[in-house]
Amino acid sequence: MCGITGGIGPSAPNEDLLFAQLDSLKHRGPDDNGIFVRNGISLGMNRLAIVEIAAGKQPASDARNQIYMVFNGEIYNYRELRAELEQSGTICQTSSESEVIINLYLEFGLDFIGKLNGMFAIAIYDSRNTSLHLIRDRMGKKPLWISQSNNGTLFFSSEVRALMLARRDRTLRTEMIAEVMQYGYINAPNSAFNEINQLPPASVLTWMDGEIVTKKYWEPDFNTKLDIPYEEALEITKKLIEESVLRRLVSERPIGSFLSGGYDSTVVTAYMSKLMQEEIQTYSIGFNSNQFNEAHHAKQVANFLGTDHHEEYLSPNPALIVEQIAYVLDQPFADSSIVPTYLLAKFARENLIVALGGDGGDEGAPANFRVDAWRI
């Protein structure tokens, strides 16, 4: 997890504002930070280094200093893309994802986005035509918030809190109160403020001369139906899950697993055990209440897979946790699952920086229905 921020236009952040924004995002990237500030354009980044730790400093630029870029996320196939570039005659000077992205942009323009396999929020400044491109991954796993002022300046950031520093004139979006009460969250792409919104998933936004054009670069195809036997479908699914887990094991940091004992996290951890050479660290938390405690399921799975299992039983202070979570989330979110997730991440962070989890498995099946928090 990294944090990116910046802006383009007459009121683009100066160094003082940019550093203040980065300070508000420092929890997203403790390893390094950097800025690029030129008349009318600002890019800033806080980095959490996972791959290519020595070579991945940002903002990054091409050899001619025409293209500048910051990005948050992971490009799982960047090594294959680097090999493709070199096969076509482009020599990469480093082994970083950043250089691969910039060279792909130089060679293919914005069509390069379709080549990326990963989770990402990317900002590319092209000084050749004074344009800024903001790109968000297909599923919207990485956040990217945007705001345009009356004079045409475009601001962007990984979190709303950084944009709040740039948009002192923001106004509360009162409709969000009803949304939170009804759904438990603010409907995308909105925020709590009228002037701040998300860039939708699978979208690319281009700013040029104060004008913004937003396009979808990908849409899911729900019309394709496979008429194949169940056994074949099962083998395809297993292969896809294994390939997906394998791509996410590329890291120069130790990798662990959030293990609840449910189907999703168990499947991920099982494939990690199969694919990794070393013993896996698994983490779970339990509560001193039988109603909510599932730690015994996680321990059974850990014993079966032979992982180095860590568990902690908690009796959390609700008032303190709510305050901490409110700061972390940056937006109202009324799903109670955030409490154990937050506590688990905090526990694992004592030893790990990178961990895989099973979130999203239900949605991909699909077998996850919205739970009514309140019934009247």
Contacts in CASP RR format, 6 or more apart in sequence:
PFRMAT RR
TARGET T0000
AUTHOR 0000-0000-0000
METHOD contacts of the structure
MODEL  1
MCGITGGIGPSAPNEDLLFAQLDSLKHRGPDDNGIFVRNGISLGMNRLAI
VEIAAGKQPASDARNQIYMVFNGEIYNYRELRAELEQSGTICQTSSESEV
IINLYLEFGLDFIGKLNGMFAIAIYDSRNTSLHLIRDRMGKKPLWISQSN
NGTLFFSSEVRALMLARRDRTLRTEMIAEVMQYGYINAPNSAFNEINQLP
PASVLTWMDGEIVTKKYWEPDFNTKLDIPYEEALEITKKLIEESVLRRLV
SERPIGSFLSGGYDSTVVTAYMSKLMQEEIQTYSIGFNSNQFNEAHHAKQ
VANFLGTDHHEEYLSPNPALIVEQIAYVLDQPFADSSIVPTYLLAKFARE
NLIVALGGDGGDEGAPANFRVDAWRI
1 28 0 8 1.000
1 29 0 8 1.000
1 48 0 8 1.000
1 72 0 8 1.000
1 73 0 8 1.000
2 28 0 8 1.000
2 29 0 8 1.000
2 45 0 8 1.000
2 46 0 8 1.000
2 47 0 8 1.000
2 48 0 8 1.000
2 71 0 8 1.000
2 72 0 8 1.000
2 73 0 8 1.000
2 158 0 8 1.000
3 22 0 8 1.000
3 25 0 8 1.000
3 28 0 8 1.000
3 29 0 8 1.000
3 45 0 8 1.000
3 46 0 8 1.000
3 47 0 8 1.000
3 72 0 8 1.000
3 157 0 8 1.000
3 158 0 8 1.000
3 159 0 8 1.000
4 43 0 8 1.000
4 44 0 8 1.000
4 45 0 8 1.000
4 46 0 8 1.000
4 70 0 8 1.000
4 71 0 8 1.000
4 72 0 8 1.000
4 121 0 8 1.000
4 123 0 8 1.000
4 156 0 8 1.000
4 157 0 8 1.000
4 158 0 8 1.000
5 13 0 8 1.000
5 18 0 8 1.000
5 21 0 8 1.000
5 22 0 8 1.000
5 25 0 8 1.000
5 44 0 8 1.000
5 45 0 8 1.000
5 155 0 8 1.000
5 156 0 8 1.000
5 157 0 8 1.000
5 158 0 8 1.000
5 162 0 8 1.000
5 163 0 8 1.000
6 12 0 8 1.000
6 13 0 8 1.000
6 18 0 8 1.000
6 21 0 8 1.000
6 42 0 8 1.000
6 43 0 8 1.000
6 44 0 8 1.000
6 123 0 8 1.000
6 155 0 8 1.000
6 156 0 8 1.000
6 157 0 8 1.000
7 13 0 8 1.000
7 40 0 8 1.000
7 41 0 8 1.000
7 42 0 8 1.000
7 43 0 8 1.000
7 132 0 8 1.000
7 153 0 8 1.000
7 154 0 8 1.000
7 155 0 8 1.000
7 156 0 8 1.000
7 166 0 8 1.000
8 40 0 8 1.000
8 41 0 8 1.000
8 42 0 8 1.000
8 125 0 8 1.000
8 130 0 8 1.000
8 132 0 8 1.000
8 153 0 8 1.000
8 154 0 8 1.000
8 207 0 8 1.000
9 40 0 8 1.000
9 41 0 8 1.000
9 151 0 8 1.000
9 152 0 8 1.000
9 153 0 8 1.000
9 154 0 8 1.000
9 207 0 8 1.000
9 210 0 8 1.000
10 40 0 8 1.000
10 151 0 8 1.000
10 152 0 8 1.000
10 153 0 8 1.000
11 149 0 8 1.000
11 151 0 8 1.000
11 153 0 8 1.000
12 40 0 8 1.000
12 41 0 8 1.000
12 42 0 8 1.000
12 153 0 8 1.000
13 21 0 8 1.000
13 37 0 8 1.000
13 42 0 8 1.000
13 155 0 8 1.000
13 166 0 8 1.000
14 37 0 8 1.000
14 42 0 8 1.000
15 35 0 8 1.000
15 37 0 8 1.000
17 42 0 8 1.000
17 165 0 8 1.000
17 166 0 8 1.000
18 35 0 8 1.000
18 37 0 8 1.000
18 42 0 8 1.000
18 44 0 8 1.000
19 35 0 8 1.000
20 165 0 8 1.000
21 44 0 8 1.000
21 157 0 8 1.000
21 162 0 8 1.000
21 165 0 8 1.000
21 166 0 8 1.000
22 33 0 8 1.000
22 34 0 8 1.000
22 35 0 8 1.000
22 44 0 8 1.000
22 45 0 8 1.000
22 46 0 8 1.000
22 162 0 8 1.000
24 159 0 8 1.000
24 161 0 8 1.000
24 162 0 8 1.000
24 165 0 8 1.000
25 46 0 8 1.000
25 157 0 8 1.000
25 158 0 8 1.000
25 159 0 8 1.000
25 161 0 8 1.000
25 162 0 8 1.000
26 33 0 8 1.000
26 46 0 8 1.000
27 328 0 8 1.000
28 46 0 8 1.000
28 48 0 8 1.000
28 72 0 8 1.000
28 158 0 8 1.000
28 159 0 8 1.000
29 46 0 8 1.000
29 47 0 8 1.000
29 48 0 8 1.000
30 46 0 8 1.000
30 48 0 8 1.000
31 47 0 8 1.000
31 48 0 8 1.000
31 49 0 8 1.000
31 53 0 8 1.000
32 46 0 8 1.000
32 47 0 8 1.000
32 49 0 8 1.000
32 57 0 8 1.000
33 44 0 8 1.000
33 45 0 8 1.000
33 46 0 8 1.000
33 47 0 8 1.000
34 44 0 8 1.000
34 45 0 8 1.000
34 46 0 8 1.000
34 57 0 8 1.000
34 58 0 8 1.000
34 59 0 8 1.000
35 42 0 8 1.000
35 43 0 8 1.000
35 44 0 8 1.000
35 45 0 8 1.000
35 59 0 8 1.000
36 42 0 8 1.000
36 43 0 8 1.000
36 44 0 8 1.000
36 59 0 8 1.000
36 61 0 8 1.000
36 68 0 8 1.000
36 70 0 8 1.000
36 125 0 8 1.000
37 43 0 8 1.000
38 127 0 8 1.000
41 68 0 8 1.000
41 125 0 8 1.000
41 130 0 8 1.000
41 132 0 8 1.000
43 59 0 8 1.000
43 68 0 8 1.000
43 69 0 8 1.000
43 70 0 8 1.000
43 123 0 8 1.000
43 125 0 8 1.000
44 58 0 8 1.000
44 59 0 8 1.000
44 70 0 8 1.000
45 58 0 8 1.000
45 59 0 8 1.000
45 70 0 8 1.000
45 72 0 8 1.000
47 56 0 8 1.000
47 57 0 8 1.000
47 58 0 8 1.000
48 353 0 8 1.000
49 56 0 8 1.000
49 252 0 8 1.000
49 253 0 8 1.000
50 74 0 8 1.000
50 251 0 8 1.000
50 252 0 8 1.000
50 253 0 8 1.000
50 353 0 8 1.000
50 354 0 8 1.000
51 74 0 8 1.000
51 97 0 8 1.000
51 250 0 8 1.000
51 251 0 8 1.000
51 252 0 8 1.000
52 94 0 8 1.000
52 95 0 8 1.000
52 96 0 8 1.000
52 97 0 8 1.000
52 252 0 8 1.000
53 252 0 8 1.000
55 94 0 8 1.000
55 95 0 8 1.000
55 96 0 8 1.000
55 99 0 8 1.000
56 94 0 8 1.000
56 96 0 8 1.000
56 97 0 8 1.000
56 98 0 8 1.000
58 69 0 8 1.000
58 70 0 8 1.000
58 71 0 8 1.000
58 98 0 8 1.000
59 68 0 8 1.000
59 69 0 8 1.000
59 70 0 8 1.000
60 68 0 8 1.000
60 69 0 8 1.000
60 70 0 8 1.000
60 96 0 8 1.000
60 98 0 8 1.000
60 99 0 8 1.000
60 102 0 8 1.000
61 67 0 8 1.000
61 68 0 8 1.000
61 69 0 8 1.000
61 102 0 8 1.000
62 102 0 8 1.000
62 103 0 8 1.000
62 106 0 8 1.000
63 93 0 8 1.000
65 127 0 8 1.000
66 126 0 8 1.000
66 127 0 8 1.000
66 128 0 8 1.000
67 102 0 8 1.000
67 105 0 8 1.000
67 106 0 8 1.000
67 124 0 8 1.000
67 125 0 8 1.000
67 126 0 8 1.000
67 127 0 8 1.000
68 124 0 8 1.000
68 125 0 8 1.000
68 127 0 8 1.000
69 98 0 8 1.000
69 101 0 8 1.000
69 102 0 8 1.000
69 105 0 8 1.000
69 122 0 8 1.000
69 123 0 8 1.000
69 124 0 8 1.000
69 125 0 8 1.000
70 122 0 8 1.000
70 123 0 8 1.000
71 97 0 8 1.000
71 98 0 8 1.000
71 101 0 8 1.000
71 120 0 8 1.000
71 121 0 8 1.000
71 122 0 8 1.000
71 123 0 8 1.000
72 120 0 8 1.000
72 121 0 8 1.000
72 142 0 8 1.000
72 158 0 8 1.000
73 118 0 8 1.000
73 119 0 8 1.000
73 120 0 8 1.000
73 121 0 8 1.000
73 142 0 8 1.000
74 97 0 8 1.000
74 118 0 8 1.000
74 119 0 8 1.000
74 120 0 8 1.000
74 248 0 8 1.000
74 250 0 8 1.000
75 81 0 8 1.000
75 97 0 8 1.000
75 100 0 8 1.000
75 101 0 8 1.000
75 116 0 8 1.000
75 117 0 8 1.000
75 118 0 8 1.000
75 120 0 8 1.000
76 117 0 8 1.000
76 118 0 8 1.000
76 247 0 8 1.000
76 248 0 8 1.000
76 250 0 8 1.000
77 115 0 8 1.000
77 116 0 8 1.000
77 117 0 8 1.000
77 118 0 8 1.000
77 247 0 8 1.000
78 97 0 8 1.000
78 100 0 8 1.000
78 101 0 8 1.000
79 250 0 8 1.000
81 100 0 8 1.000
81 104 0 8 1.000
81 115 0 8 1.000
81 116 0 8 1.000
82 92 0 8 1.000
82 95 0 8 1.000
82 100 0 8 1.000
85 92 0 8 1.000
85 100 0 8 1.000
85 103 0 8 1.000
85 104 0 8 1.000
85 107 0 8 1.000
86 92 0 8 1.000
88 107 0 8 1.000
90 103 0 8 1.000
90 106 0 8 1.000
90 107 0 8 1.000
92 99 0 8 1.000
92 100 0 8 1.000
92 103 0 8 1.000
93 99 0 8 1.000
101 112 0 8 1.000
101 116 0 8 1.000
101 122 0 8 1.000
101 124 0 8 1.000
102 124 0 8 1.000
104 112 0 8 1.000
104 115 0 8 1.000
105 112 0 8 1.000
105 124 0 8 1.000
108 115 0 8 1.000
110 133 0 8 1.000
110 135 0 8 1.000
110 204 0 8 1.000
110 206 0 8 1.000
110 217 0 8 1.000
113 135 0 8 1.000
113 204 0 8 1.000
113 217 0 8 1.000
114 217 0 8 1.000
114 218 0 8 1.000
116 137 0 8 1.000
117 247 0 8 1.000
118 137 0 8 1.000
118 247 0 8 1.000
119 137 0 8 1.000
119 139 0 8 1.000
119 140 0 8 1.000
119 141 0 8 1.000
119 142 0 8 1.000
120 135 0 8 1.000
120 136 0 8 1.000
120 137 0 8 1.000
120 142 0 8 1.000
121 134 0 8 1.000
121 135 0 8 1.000
121 136 0 8 1.000
121 137 0 8 1.000
121 142 0 8 1.000
121 143 0 8 1.000
121 144 0 8 1.000
121 158 0 8 1.000
121 199 0 8 1.000
122 133 0 8 1.000
122 134 0 8 1.000
122 135 0 8 1.000
122 136 0 8 1.000
123 132 0 8 1.000
123 133 0 8 1.000
123 134 0 8 1.000
123 135 0 8 1.000
123 156 0 8 1.000
124 132 0 8 1.000
124 133 0 8 1.000
124 135 0 8 1.000
125 131 0 8 1.000
125 132 0 8 1.000
126 132 0 8 1.000
126 133 0 8 1.000
129 208 0 8 1.000
130 208 0 8 1.000
130 209 0 8 1.000
131 206 0 8 1.000
131 207 0 8 1.000
131 208 0 8 1.000
132 154 0 8 1.000
132 206 0 8 1.000
132 207 0 8 1.000
132 208 0 8 1.000
133 204 0 8 1.000
133 205 0 8 1.000
133 206 0 8 1.000
133 207 0 8 1.000
134 144 0 8 1.000
134 146 0 8 1.000
134 156 0 8 1.000
134 199 0 8 1.000
134 204 0 8 1.000
134 205 0 8 1.000
134 206 0 8 1.000
134 207 0 8 1.000
135 203 0 8 1.000
135 204 0 8 1.000
135 205 0 8 1.000
135 217 0 8 1.000
136 142 0 8 1.000
136 144 0 8 1.000
136 199 0 8 1.000
136 200 0 8 1.000
136 201 0 8 1.000
136 202 0 8 1.000
136 203 0 8 1.000
136 204 0 8 1.000
137 201 0 8 1.000
137 202 0 8 1.000
138 201 0 8 1.000
138 202 0 8 1.000
138 218 0 8 1.000
139 201 0 8 1.000
139 202 0 8 1.000
140 201 0 8 1.000
140 202 0 8 1.000
142 158 0 8 1.000
143 158 0 8 1.000
143 159 0 8 1.000
143 198 0 8 1.000
144 156 0 8 1.000
144 157 0 8 1.000
144 158 0 8 1.000
144 198 0 8 1.000
144 199 0 8 1.000
145 156 0 8 1.000
145 157 0 8 1.000
145 158 0 8 1.000
145 159 0 8 1.000
145 160 0 8 1.000
145 163 0 8 1.000
145 191 0 8 1.000
145 196 0 8 1.000
145 197 0 8 1.000
145 198 0 8 1.000
145 199 0 8 1.000
146 154 0 8 1.000
146 155 0 8 1.000
146 156 0 8 1.000
146 163 0 8 1.000
146 196 0 8 1.000
146 197 0 8 1.000
146 198 0 8 1.000
146 199 0 8 1.000
146 205 0 8 1.000
147 154 0 8 1.000
147 155 0 8 1.000
147 156 0 8 1.000
147 163 0 8 1.000
147 166 0 8 1.000
147 167 0 8 1.000
147 170 0 8 1.000
147 195 0 8 1.000
147 196 0 8 1.000
147 197 0 8 1.000
148 154 0 8 1.000
148 155 0 8 1.000
148 212 0 8 1.000
149 155 0 8 1.000
149 167 0 8 1.000
149 169 0 8 1.000
149 195 0 8 1.000
152 210 0 8 1.000
153 210 0 8 1.000
154 207 0 8 1.000
154 210 0 8 1.000
154 212 0 8 1.000
155 163 0 8 1.000
155 166 0 8 1.000
155 167 0 8 1.000
156 163 0 8 1.000
156 199 0 8 1.000
157 163 0 8 1.000
157 166 0 8 1.000
159 330 0 8 1.000
160 191 0 8 1.000
160 192 0 8 1.000
160 193 0 8 1.000
160 196 0 8 1.000
160 330 0 8 1.000
160 331 0 8 1.000
161 330 0 8 1.000
163 170 0 8 1.000
163 196 0 8 1.000
164 170 0 8 1.000
164 193 0 8 1.000
164 196 0 8 1.000
167 193 0 8 1.000
167 195 0 8 1.000
167 196 0 8 1.000
169 195 0 8 1.000
170 193 0 8 1.000
170 194 0 8 1.000
170 195 0 8 1.000
170 196 0 8 1.000
171 193 0 8 1.000
171 194 0 8 1.000
171 195 0 8 1.000
172 192 0 8 1.000
172 193 0 8 1.000
172 194 0 8 1.000
173 190 0 8 1.000
173 191 0 8 1.000
173 192 0 8 1.000
173 193 0 8 1.000
173 194 0 8 1.000
175 190 0 8 1.000
176 186 0 8 1.000
176 190 0 8 1.000
176 191 0 8 1.000
176 192 0 8 1.000
176 332 0 8 1.000
179 185 0 8 1.000
179 186 0 8 1.000
179 187 0 8 1.000
179 190 0 8 1.000
180 186 0 8 1.000
180 332 0 8 1.000
180 334 0 8 1.000
183 370 0 8 1.000
184 332 0 8 1.000
184 333 0 8 1.000
184 334 0 8 1.000
184 335 0 8 1.000
184 373 0 8 1.000
185 331 0 8 1.000
185 332 0 8 1.000
185 333 0 8 1.000
185 334 0 8 1.000
185 335 0 8 1.000
186 192 0 8 1.000
186 331 0 8 1.000
186 332 0 8 1.000
188 198 0 8 1.000
188 200 0 8 1.000
189 197 0 8 1.000
189 198 0 8 1.000
189 199 0 8 1.000
189 200 0 8 1.000
190 197 0 8 1.000
190 198 0 8 1.000
191 197 0 8 1.000
191 198 0 8 1.000
191 331 0 8 1.000
192 331 0 8 1.000
192 332 0 8 1.000
199 205 0 8 1.000
199 214 0 8 1.000
200 214 0 8 1.000
200 216 0 8 1.000
202 216 0 8 1.000
202 217 0 8 1.000
202 218 0 8 1.000
202 219 0 8 1.000
203 214 0 8 1.000
203 215 0 8 1.000
203 216 0 8 1.000
203 217 0 8 1.000
204 214 0 8 1.000
204 215 0 8 1.000
204 217 0 8 1.000
205 212 0 8 1.000
205 213 0 8 1.000
205 214 0 8 1.000
206 212 0 8 1.000
206 213 0 8 1.000
206 214 0 8 1.000
206 215 0 8 1.000
226 233 0 8 1.000
228 236 0 8 1.000
241 267 0 8 1.000
241 271 0 8 1.000
242 271 0 8 1.000
242 274 0 8 1.000
242 275 0 8 1.000
245 268 0 8 1.000
245 271 0 8 1.000
245 272 0 8 1.000
245 275 0 8 1.000
245 356 0 8 1.000
246 271 0 8 1.000
246 275 0 8 1.000
248 356 0 8 1.000
249 255 0 8 1.000
249 272 0 8 1.000
249 275 0 8 1.000
249 276 0 8 1.000
251 354 0 8 1.000
253 352 0 8 1.000
253 353 0 8 1.000
253 354 0 8 1.000
254 281 0 8 1.000
254 351 0 8 1.000
254 352 0 8 1.000
254 353 0 8 1.000
254 354 0 8 1.000
255 272 0 8 1.000
255 276 0 8 1.000
255 280 0 8 1.000
255 352 0 8 1.000
255 354 0 8 1.000
255 355 0 8 1.000
255 356 0 8 1.000
256 272 0 8 1.000
256 280 0 8 1.000
256 281 0 8 1.000
256 282 0 8 1.000
256 283 0 8 1.000
256 348 0 8 1.000
256 352 0 8 1.000
256 354 0 8 1.000
256 355 0 8 1.000
256 356 0 8 1.000
257 265 0 8 1.000
257 268 0 8 1.000
257 269 0 8 1.000
257 272 0 8 1.000
257 280 0 8 1.000
257 281 0 8 1.000
257 282 0 8 1.000
257 283 0 8 1.000
257 307 0 8 1.000
257 355 0 8 1.000
257 356 0 8 1.000
257 357 0 8 1.000
258 265 0 8 1.000
258 282 0 8 1.000
258 283 0 8 1.000
258 284 0 8 1.000
258 341 0 8 1.000
258 344 0 8 1.000
258 345 0 8 1.000
258 348 0 8 1.000
258 355 0 8 1.000
258 356 0 8 1.000
258 357 0 8 1.000
258 358 0 8 1.000
259 265 0 8 1.000
259 266 0 8 1.000
259 269 0 8 1.000
259 282 0 8 1.000
259 283 0 8 1.000
259 284 0 8 1.000
259 298 0 8 1.000
259 301 0 8 1.000
259 302 0 8 1.000
259 307 0 8 1.000
259 309 0 8 1.000
260 284 0 8 1.000
260 294 0 8 1.000
260 297 0 8 1.000
260 298 0 8 1.000
261 284 0 8 1.000
261 294 0 8 1.000
261 297 0 8 1.000
261 298 0 8 1.000
261 300 0 8 1.000
261 301 0 8 1.000
262 294 0 8 1.000
262 297 0 8 1.000
262 298 0 8 1.000
262 301 0 8 1.000
264 357 0 8 1.000
264 358 0 8 1.000
264 359 0 8 1.000
264 360 0 8 1.000
264 361 0 8 1.000
264 362 0 8 1.000
265 298 0 8 1.000
265 357 0 8 1.000
265 358 0 8 1.000
266 301 0 8 1.000
267 358 0 8 1.000
268 356 0 8 1.000
268 357 0 8 1.000
268 358 0 8 1.000
269 280 0 8 1.000
269 282 0 8 1.000
269 301 0 8 1.000
269 302 0 8 1.000
269 305 0 8 1.000
269 307 0 8 1.000
269 356 0 8 1.000
270 305 0 8 1.000
272 280 0 8 1.000
272 356 0 8 1.000
273 280 0 8 1.000
273 305 0 8 1.000
273 306 0 8 1.000
273 307 0 8 1.000
279 306 0 8 1.000
279 307 0 8 1.000
279 308 0 8 1.000
280 305 0 8 1.000
280 307 0 8 1.000
280 308 0 8 1.000
281 307 0 8 1.000
281 308 0 8 1.000
281 309 0 8 1.000
281 310 0 8 1.000
281 351 0 8 1.000
281 352 0 8 1.000
282 298 0 8 1.000
282 301 0 8 1.000
282 302 0 8 1.000
282 305 0 8 1.000
282 307 0 8 1.000
282 308 0 8 1.000
282 309 0 8 1.000
282 310 0 8 1.000
283 309 0 8 1.000
283 310 0 8 1.000
283 311 0 8 1.000
283 344 0 8 1.000
283 347 0 8 1.000
283 348 0 8 1.000
283 352 0 8 1.000
283 355 0 8 1.000
284 294 0 8 1.000
284 295 0 8 1.000
284 298 0 8 1.000
284 299 0 8 1.000
284 302 0 8 1.000
284 309 0 8 1.000
284 310 0 8 1.000
284 311 0 8 1.000
284 344 0 8 1.000
285 295 0 8 1.000
285 311 0 8 1.000
285 312 0 8 1.000
285 313 0 8 1.000
285 314 0 8 1.000
285 340 0 8 1.000
285 343 0 8 1.000
285 344 0 8 1.000
285 347 0 8 1.000
286 292 0 8 1.000
286 293 0 8 1.000
286 294 0 8 1.000
286 295 0 8 1.000
286 311 0 8 1.000
286 312 0 8 1.000
286 313 0 8 1.000
286 314 0 8 1.000
286 340 0 8 1.000
287 293 0 8 1.000
287 313 0 8 1.000
287 314 0 8 1.000
287 315 0 8 1.000
287 316 0 8 1.000
287 340 0 8 1.000
288 313 0 8 1.000
288 314 0 8 1.000
288 315 0 8 1.000
292 340 0 8 1.000
295 311 0 8 1.000
295 313 0 8 1.000
298 309 0 8 1.000
298 311 0 8 1.000
299 309 0 8 1.000
299 311 0 8 1.000
302 309 0 8 1.000
303 309 0 8 1.000
310 347 0 8 1.000
310 348 0 8 1.000
310 351 0 8 1.000
312 347 0 8 1.000
314 343 0 8 1.000
316 339 0 8 1.000
316 343 0 8 1.000
321 339 0 8 1.000
321 342 0 8 1.000
321 343 0 8 1.000
324 342 0 8 1.000
325 338 0 8 1.000
325 339 0 8 1.000
325 342 0 8 1.000
328 342 0 8 1.000
329 338 0 8 1.000
334 373 0 8 1.000
335 373 0 8 1.000
345 355 0 8 1.000
348 355 0 8 1.000
360 368 0 8 1.000
361 368 0 8 1.000
362 368 0 8 1.000
END
